[in-house]
Amino acid sequence: MELLPTPCLLLEPAVLERNIDVMARRVRTLGVQLRAHMKTSKCAQVMARLPASASAALPGPIAVSTLREAEYLFDADAHDILHALPLSRAKLPRARALAARGARLSVLVDTPQALRQLIESAPTSEHEGPLRVLFEIDSDGYRGGLSPDADALLECASLLRDAPAASVRLGGVYGYAGRTYAARDAAEGTRIVEQCRLATVRAAERLRSAGHTVESVCLGGSPVAVFAEHLAGVDELCAGVWMFNDLFQHGLGVCAIEDIAVSVLATVVSANTSTNTVFIDAGALALSQDRSTEKQTRDTAYGLLADAATGRLLPDYRVAAVSQEHGHVKGPDVVARLPVGTQVRVL
């Protein structure tokens, strides 16, 4: 460890493999296909470890958050790719160029206005291909989306039906169970997942009843895999953070501390005895300023510390504050117990 420049990211391959095995078993039990969201790892080598597609020895369906991720992972043999947020008009030619290269590229749409822009951006040459559309459904009021009961849902479907097939077509619906991240316990998480499942499936049923073909019903969110009692009517689970996990997922009851596959290696570079604080060379840029556990029962601030060599949790020590390049570590007698030069992992 001493030879590694800090801060740097540490990945435990054995923990990653265990998380993959757990998720593979879970989606089989739920009877759905896993659509691995690659925004967490952004890594072709991680994608190669995931379960292959059912039809060939290729990566299974994935989701991404940027076109750069989509292009990079397509070059690493990903074929079925969902861009899991709506695209601005300026990005549509680039998306269509990837489709022309052979990607089965799906994009989310959640308003009639955005869909009209997509239809109007029809391919202008053989270097631009057709896009598959998933309607994002507002399944729990967490963010945008089409209400499963709104007229706008069928309006969008009619717009697609009248659009040139070589330009765009309906692929299905997508619901994101974002409110699971505010669940206070597993029972509440289960209720939220069921609400989202019902709303997303209801949207698909409305479309089918109106004569539209719905190829897939997708539900998003890593906690869904743990909280769901069943996923009747759902074809795909789109989730990503489960590969690595983190303290926020742990606080939700989704994973154990031992299931966190990544940490940040840092070095104690300074100390202040008057404030009983030591400073590590990992700050906001290495750890983020995200305080996702702030509203949970246990606030882990900007991260908990673990022993650098063993990964064993040091439960009394946490990164209490961050500046751009420094983390401010607090804990009992921290200056004496973590002297300058000590390496630690930050979860």
Sequence and secondary structure as in RCSB ss.txt:
>XXXX:A:sequence
MELLPTPCLLLEPAVLERNIDVMARRVRTLGVQLRAHMKTSKCAQVMARLPASASAALPGPIAVSTLREAEYLFD
ADAHDILHALPLSRAKLPRARALAARGARLSVLVDTPQALRQLIESAPTSEHEGPLRVLFEIDSDGYRGGLSPDA
DALLECASLLRDAPAASVRLGGVYGYAGRTYAARDAAEGTRIVEQCRLATVRAAERLRSAGHTVESVCLGGSPVA
VFAEHLAGVDELCAGVWMFNDLFQHGLGVCAIEDIAVSVLATVVSANTSTNTVFIDAGALALSQDRSTEKQTRDT
AYGLLADAATGRLLPDYRVAAVSQEHGHVKGPDVVARLPVGTQVRVL
>XXXX:A:secstr
 TTS SSEEEE HHHHHHHHHHHHHHHHHHT EEEEETTTT  HHHHHHS B SSSSSB  EEESSHHHHHHHHH
TT  EEEE S   GGGHHHHHHHHHTT EEEEEE SHHHHHHHHHT   STT   EEEEEEE SSSSS  B TTS
HHHHHHHHHHHHS TTTEEEEEEEEE GGGGG SSHHHHHHHHHHHHHHHHHHHHHHHHTT    EEEEE HHHH
HH S  TT  EEEE GGGT  HHHHHHTSS GGG  EEEEEEEEEEETTTTEEEES  HHHH S  TTTTSSS  
TT EEEETTT  EEEEEEEEEE SS EEEE TTHHHHS TT EEEE 
